[in-house]
Amino acid sequence: MKGKVYLVGAGPGDPDLITVKGLECIRKADVIVYDRLVNPALLEERKAKCKLIYVGKSPKGHAKSQEEINEILYQEAKAGNYVVRLKGGDPYVFGRGGEEGEYLYNRNIPFEVVPGITSAIAGLAYAGIPITHRGIARSFHVITGHLKDENEEVDWKTLTALEGTMVFLMGVSNLKKITENLMAHGKDPNTPVAIINWATTPRQKTIEGSLANIYEKALKENIKSPSLIVIGHVVNLRVSLDFYSQKPLLGRNIVITTGISQRRDIINKLRALGANAISLPTIEIKEIKPNYELDKTIENIHKYTYIVFTSINGVNVFFKRFFELGHDVRKLANIKFAAIGSSTAEAINKYGLRVDFVPREYVGESLVDELKAVISKDDSILIPRAKKARPFIVEELSKICRVEEIKTYETIKSREDNQYIIDTLKELDYPYILFSSPSTFINFKEIAGKDADDILKKSKIISIGPITTKTIEAEGYTIYKQAKKYNFDGIIEILLEER
């Protein structure tokens, strides 16, 4: 059966700016053929067995020629695949999407176009520059600044006469030629100009000047591709409309190594604060199945006076099975709940249950010390948790009352292909890496392989708490900071302290 190709616009860089339909295509794709400017966060949305093909183009060279890209799309669709051609911005705004569509049409391959938000508009908005504004610019013109031939003729006279805002895409390497020609054909040298580098991403940097001096300023600031050039008086509005540069973590590269099930919340919080949140899942949660011991325990849950949860994963796996067996929360009416950490407590709350006990410090030692004061020999405690866990809590509480530990899941190394993330980390200067457990650190070293030591030594390592810190330091690495509150909110708090 013949497949189909979707020419999808990934938007200008911020992964949250992709369209709903574009994201749906990514999640359904058998094959994703993606460009250099596609945010890696979008690739995380792919299904498990999706094939990734990188065809990025940069000033230093192209991974694949356009002819090769066209043929890849054809062959993958011919093989019956759901193919997503993921392109930065919009496929039809200097994205060569039309060429790819024609190639497929001529070979009877069905395709659809999913428009994306072009950087020519969104990139300006994130820099505080509206592309039109009443009384200042009633029109705009988007022009490619990437000329195929240095001798290619451009109608500079017509361009100079245009009213409104001019936006040059892919033009930073030709900046001198653009500004000189516009001035030579009558454009006022004092016309405001802005250059936006890596627009809508945490790496965004904006410089301002005039036609007369912007080239020298760009040289001084070492502005490279990808950049937008904006020419017009709308640039002056930036002083009051710039919202993006105010974000407190803007420009920080922060790597999250927690499992897939827990990463979404912290990633969303970090991105909202302006950080470049890079997800590198190092662990997976695997339920123990079949688990007759858990099933029997749930059937006899009335025997317990306390259920102690030490992690969000323990909560979710327990209640998933609890409801699968046909029970509801009324069966838990006479049981008290204890949780290590506010995040674990919140996970319990989501099932409509109130948590009776959370220790002041989110570690097993504090749980034991404080719980000892409220339990007696008549209590019976159930602890559903990971297959591999410290025996400390069970051993200490067993000295007071009956304690039963049920292994409900195991933490295994992530099976995702994350080499493209490792390659990204190798290029970053001084990223932050967050480790939320000893296993995230151990698995990171295995996943990164020979690159692990170099990445860790140049990174600022953030630990969620003392147990994780101990594991990392035992391997010879320095902890940059440890959270004061041993959860993800605590990690965010210490990152914000550096403002």
N, C-alpha and C positions, 0 to 999 in steps of 0.2 A: 504493500500500500504506500502511495506517495505521501510524503510528509508535507510540512508547511513551514514557511519562514515568517517570523514577525520582526519587522524592523522597528525596534523599540528605542525611544528617546529616554535616556537615563536621567535627564535633567542636568543642571549646571554643576553639580558636585555634592551638595548637601543631599544625603540619601533620603531624607524626608520629603524632598521635592519631586520624587518620581510620582507618576500618576497611579491611580488605583489599578487601572488596566495594565499598565506596565509592570507593576509588582506581581499581578496575577500571572502574567506571561512568564516571568522569571521563575515563579513557584511551580509552573507546569512544565518547564522546558526539559527536554532530553539533552539538548546541547545549547550552550551559551557561547557565542563568539563575541568577545568583548574588547573594548578599546582601552587605551592608556588612561583616559580621564574618567573612567567609570569608577565610582567609589567602591572599594572592596566590600563594604558593608552590604551592598546590594547582592553580591554573590553569595553571601551567607544565607540568603533566603531561598537558595536553590534546593531541590530535593536531593536525597542522599546520593543517588547514582547519576546525577547530572554531569555530563562531560563539559569541561571548561577548555576553551581554545582562545589563547591570547593573540591578538593581532594588532597590538598597539603601535602607534606611530609617534615618534618624538623627533625633535630637531637633530638628534644624534643618529637617527636611522629608523628603519621600519622593520618590525618583526615579520610582517608579511606585506607583499605588494598588494595594490588594490585588485589586480587580476587574480592573485592567489586567494584573496578573501572572497571574491565572487565565486570562485570555483569551490571553495570550502562550503559555502552556503548551499550551492547546488548539490554537491555530493552528499552532504548530511541530510538534506531534505529528500533527495532521491532514495536514500536508504530507509525512508519512512519516519524520520525523526521530527519531533516538534522543536524547531530551531529558533532561538532568539538571537538576533543580531543586536547587541546592546551597545548603543552609541551615546557618547556624551552630548548633552543638550538635546536638540531636535534632529531627527534623521535628515530632514530636508533643509536645514539651515547650515549650509556649508559642511554637511556631513556625508556627502556622496551617497546618500540613501537612494536618490533617484537612479544613479548608475547601477546600484545593486538590484533595485526593483526591475529595471530594464533587462538586466542579465537573467534574472529569474523568469521574467515574462517570456523572453525569447526561448526559454527551455521548458516552458509549460509547467513551471513550479508555482503553485499558489502562494501568495504572500499578502500580508496586511501591514499597514503602517500604524504604529502607536505613537502619536506625537509626544514630544517632551517639552519641558520648559526651557527655552533657550537662554543661554548665559548672557546674551545681548540685552535681555531685559532683567532677569533675576540677578545676574551678577552686579548690575548697577544698583539695584534695589538694596542688596546686602551691603553695599558701600555707602548707602545713604544718598544715592543719586537717582531721582525719578527720570525716566527716559523722556517723558513729556511733563510739562507743567504750565498751567494757565498763565498767560502773559509772558512766558519765557520761551517755550518750545511747543509748537503745535504739530510738529511732525518729527519723525526720526528716520534715519537711514543706516542700514547695517551693511557693512562693506567688508569684503575679505581683504586682509592686509598681507595675505600669503600669496605672493605673485609667483607664477610658475617660471617666469623668465625675468631676469633683471631688466631686460630691454623691452619688456611687454609695455605697450602703450596704455596709459590710463588717462582718461579725460579729466585731468585735474581742474580745468577751467569750470566744467560743469559741477564737479564736486564742490568746488569753492563757492559756487553760487547758491548751493542748496541752503534752504533755511532749516532750522530745527537742530536736533542732536545728531551727531555722527558717531557711530560706533564701529571701530575696526576690530575684527576678530583675527587672531593668528597674525598680528601685525607687528609685534614687538621687535622682531629682527629687522624690520623695515621702517622702524620708527623715524630714523633720521630722514629717510627719503620721503616719508609721508608728511612730516612737519615742514620740511624745506619746500616741497612742491606746493603745499597749500598756501604757505606764505608767499611764494613766488608768483602765485596766481591771484593774489589779492586778499587772502584771509588775514584778518587782523592778528598780528603777532601776540597781542595780549589776550586772545581768546583763551578761556580756561580749559585746561586739559587734566584728566585724571587717568592713571593707569592702575588697573586692579589685577593683581597677581593671585592666582589660585582662588578665584572668586567663589563665594558661598561655602568655603571649606575653612577649617580651623587654621589653615596656613595663609589665609587671606591677608594681603598687604596692599594698601592703597597709597599712592603718592599723587600729589597735586602740583600743578605748575601752569605754565602757559605754552602756547605753540613755540614761543621763542626759547624757552629754557627747559622744557620737559625732557628732551633728549639727554641733556647733561645730568639732570636729576636722576633719570633712569640708570645711567651709567654708574653714578655714585652709589645708588642703592642696589646695584647689581640685579636689576629686574630682568627676569628671563621668561620664557614660555612656561605655562600658559598664562597669557595676560590679555585683558581687554583694554582698548584705548577709547576713551570717551572725550569727545570734543564738543564744547558748547557751554552756555551759561548755566545749564542745570547743575553743573559741577559745583557751583557756589552754594547750592542748597544743602550740601553735605554737612555743613556746620550744625544744622538743626535736625537733619534726618538720619544721621548715622547712628543706628542702634546696635549693629552687629559687633563693632569693636569694643563695646562696653561689657561684653560677656566676660565674666571673671576668669574662666579657664581657657580663653581663646589662645590658640597656638600650642597648647599642650598635647603631646602625643601620649595617650594612655592606653596600655594594653591590658585587657581583661582576660584572665585565664580560667575563670570559673566555668562550670558546665553549662550546656545549652539551656537547660531549664531555668537557670537563675540569672542569666546574663542580661535579659531584656530590660529589667528594671534599672539596673545600674547604668547600662549603656544609654538609655533614654535620659537619665538624670545628668550624666556627664555631657552628652551632646547638647542638652538644653543650656548648660553652663558654658558652651563654646568649645569644649574639648574635642579632639580627634580621638574618639573612642574606638579602639581596634579590638575586635573580638577574636581571641585565639583559644577556643575551647580545648582544654587539656584533659578533661574528664567527662565520662558519661555515667549516668546512673542506670544500672541494670537491675531490675527487680528479680528477686529470687523466685523462680517458678519451676514446678509447683512448690507451694510453701504450705504443706499440711499443718505444720506447727503453728503458723500464723492463723490459719483458718480455724483451728481448734481453739486457739487463744481468744479469737474474736467471738466465737460462739459462747465462750465462758467468761466474757469480759466483766461480768458482774462480780467476779471474785476479787477484783482489784479496787483499791481505794485511790491510787494515783497512777497516772500514765505520764512518764517523763520523756519528752522529746528533746533530742540534742541537735537537730538540724531540720531545715525546711524539707529536705528530701525524705527524712524519716516520717514527717507529718504527711506529706503527699502520698507516699507509697502506702502507708497504713490506711488512710481514709479511702484511697482508691479501692483497696481490697474490701474494706469495711462495707462500702456501698455496693460493690459488686455482689457481695453475699446477701444482699437484700435488706440490710439493716438501715435504720435511721438514727439520728442523734438522741432520740428518747432512750435508747438502750444504754447511753452513757450518763444518764441523769445523776447518778450518785457518785460519780468519779471526779476527782480533782485533777487538774492538768498543770504540769510544770514544764517550763521551756527554757533552754539556754539561748538567750538573745532575744532582742525585740523582733527581729525578722522571723524567727521561729514562732514566736507568740502571735505575730500577725498572720502567719500561715494557718495557725489553729483557729484564729478569729474568723477567717474566711469560711469556715465550716459551721459558723453560727455558735461557736463555743467560747466561753470566757476562760482565760488563763488565770489560774489561782496563784501561780508562783513563778517569778523570774528573778534570778540572782542579780545582785548589783553589778558584778563583773561576769562577762559572758564566757566563762570557762568552767570546766567540770569541777575544779577545786572549790570555786565559790558556790556552785550548786550544792555540793555535798555539805560544806560548812553551814550554809544557811538553812538547807532542808532538814538537817539533823535537829534543828530547834523546833520543828513543827510536826515531825513524824514520831511514831511510837512503835513498839514491838507488835502492835495489833494491825499495823498497816501492811498492805501488800502492793508492791510497786511493779509496774510493767514498763520496760524500756525497749521500744521498737527502734532499731538503729542499724547501722551499716555492719556488714560482715566483718570488716576489719575496723576495730575501734579500741581505744584504750580501755583496759579493764578497771581503771581507777574507780569510776563511779559505782559500778556494780559491786566491787570488792568492799568499798567503804560503806555503802548503804546496807549491804548484806549483814553488816555487824549489828544493825539495829532491827531490821525487819526482813520479811521475805521479799526477795527481789527476783524477778524473772526477766531475762533478756531474750528478745526475739530478733533474729537476723532477718531483715526484710529486704535489703538490697545490698549491692556491692558497687564500689566505685572502680571503674576500669578506665584505662587510657582511651582518650578520644580516638575514634577510627576515621574521623574526617580527614580529607586531604587538605592540609593547611600550608602547603609549601609556598603558595603565593603570599601568605601572610608573613612567613619567615623571611622571604625575599624582601618584603616591604620593611620589616624591622631592621634588616641589615643596612638599609639606606638611611634610616632615621638617626638623628643626633640626639643623644641623651633622652630617650623615651622613659616614661614611667611604666613599670610593670607591676601589676597588682596580683598578689598571691593570697588566696583566701583559705588555703589549707596546705598541709605538707604535701598532699598528693598532687595538687596543682603545680607545685614547684618541681617535684620529682618527674612528673610527666612532661612538663615543659622541657626539661633537659633532654629527655628521650626524643621528643618530637623535633626539637631544634637540632639535635645531633651535634655534628662538628661545629655548627655555628653558635651553639648555646653559650659557650664560655665568653666569646667576644660580645655577644648581645648583652649578657648579664653584667659584664664588667663595665660597659658603657652606659648602662641603664640606672635609673633611680628606682631601687626596689622598695615597694611598699608592702608591708605585711599586715594582715588583718588582726594578728594577735600573737601572744608569746609562744604558743606551741609551734606555729608556722615559722616564727622568727628563729626559734631554736634549730629547726631543721635546716633552714637556709644558711645560718651562720656556721653550722657544723660542716657544711660543704665549702666553707671558705669565702663566702660572699658577704658583703656589707649591707646591712639594712639601712636604707636612706631614712625611712620613717615607719613607725608602727602606729596603727590606729589606737586612739585612746579609748574609744568605744569599739568593741570587737565585732563590728558588722560593717556593711557597705556604706551606711550613712557616716560611720566613724571615719572611713577612708576618705570620703568626700570632704569631710570637715577638715582633715589635715591638709588636703590639697588646697582648699580655699584659704588656709592660713598663710600660704606663700604669696598671696596677692601683693 
